[in-house]
């Protein structure tokens, strides 16, 4: 059995359809990796019999804990079968193989991409960080919808702190998103972090600056079509605004609407076009 793994966590039936699309894309691009699903028992029992989860997943791990919004993620992260793993949110699509992410774990323990907002306004509004050991403002929040990691004792120590801080944040700050708890636990851990570029976590609902192949699309919508459009000119540095007509998820409120694009995106594209490098 492969020593390379992909992990998913899911709860609630509406997310299962995008989960299957994501898992099918992994099967297509990297058929030799071991795909594991953590799923709450209620959702598992609600899936129609016509859907054969065994076509998509090598391991199915039911769990009964529905204590928090992120129980499915924590269940997945806590039960890796493989030495090297990539956790994926259900709203992801693998357009190319990403074996190099596993190779990077030769030197590092975990990877993640800097969150677009750096520190989310709601985590500040909720005063989340006042309850925990301080973290310098120069160390941002990280999006954790695509997280390569190496199984080790110090990884599990980090995960224990991550879960604990998350639970305290829900109780003390009434905040259920997990990027802030990931940030605090990561900063105070001894894990070696490597940064993911947008090519490996292409947030489809915001503008991205990319070069080369865009390999993992992340967002709610028609992800395969977004992937095809994102890869039309692989050799150039390019600014790719969100394709609203292909998205079903939220566009951040910071974008100023102007027709099908935005003032912010137009300025980005104009600036970067002047710096465009073609090979």
HELIX and SHEET records of a PDB file:
HELIX    1   1 UNK A   13  UNK A   15  5                                   3    
HELIX    2   2 UNK A   16  UNK A   29  1                                  14    
HELIX    3   3 UNK A   41  UNK A   46  1                                   6    
HELIX    4   4 UNK A   53  UNK A   55  5                                   3    
HELIX    5   5 UNK A   71  UNK A   78  1                                   8    
HELIX    6   6 UNK A   99  UNK A  104  1                                   6    
HELIX    7   7 UNK A  121  UNK A  125  1                                   5    
HELIX    8   8 UNK A  128  UNK A  131  5                                   4    
HELIX    9   9 UNK A  153  UNK A  173  1                                  21    
HELIX   10  10 UNK A  179  UNK A  187  1                                   9    
HELIX   11  11 UNK A  198  UNK A  200  5                                   3    
HELIX   12  12 UNK A  223  UNK A  230  1                                   8    
HELIX   13  13 UNK A  244  UNK A  246  5                                   3    
HELIX   14  14 UNK A  263  UNK A  274  1                                  12    
SHEET    1   A 5 UNK A  59  UNK A  63  0                                        
SHEET    2   A 5 UNK A  34  UNK A  40  1                                        
SHEET    3   A 5 UNK A   4  UNK A  10  1                                        
SHEET    4   A 5 UNK A  84  UNK A  88  1                                        
SHEET    5   A 5 UNK A 146  UNK A 150 -1                                        
SHEET    1   B 3 UNK A  92  UNK A  94  0                                        
SHEET    2   B 3 UNK A 216  UNK A 218 -1                                        
SHEET    3   B 3 UNK A 202  UNK A 203  1                                        
SHEET    1   C 3 UNK A 142  UNK A 143  0                                        
SHEET    2   C 3 UNK A 110  UNK A 114 -1                                        
SHEET    3   C 3 UNK A 193  UNK A 195  1                                        
SHEET    1   D 2 UNK A 208  UNK A 210  0                                        
SHEET    2   D 2 UNK A 238  UNK A 240 -1                                        
SHEET    1   E 2 UNK A 257  UNK A 258  0                                        
SHEET    2   E 2 UNK A 261  UNK A 262 -1                                        
END                                                                             
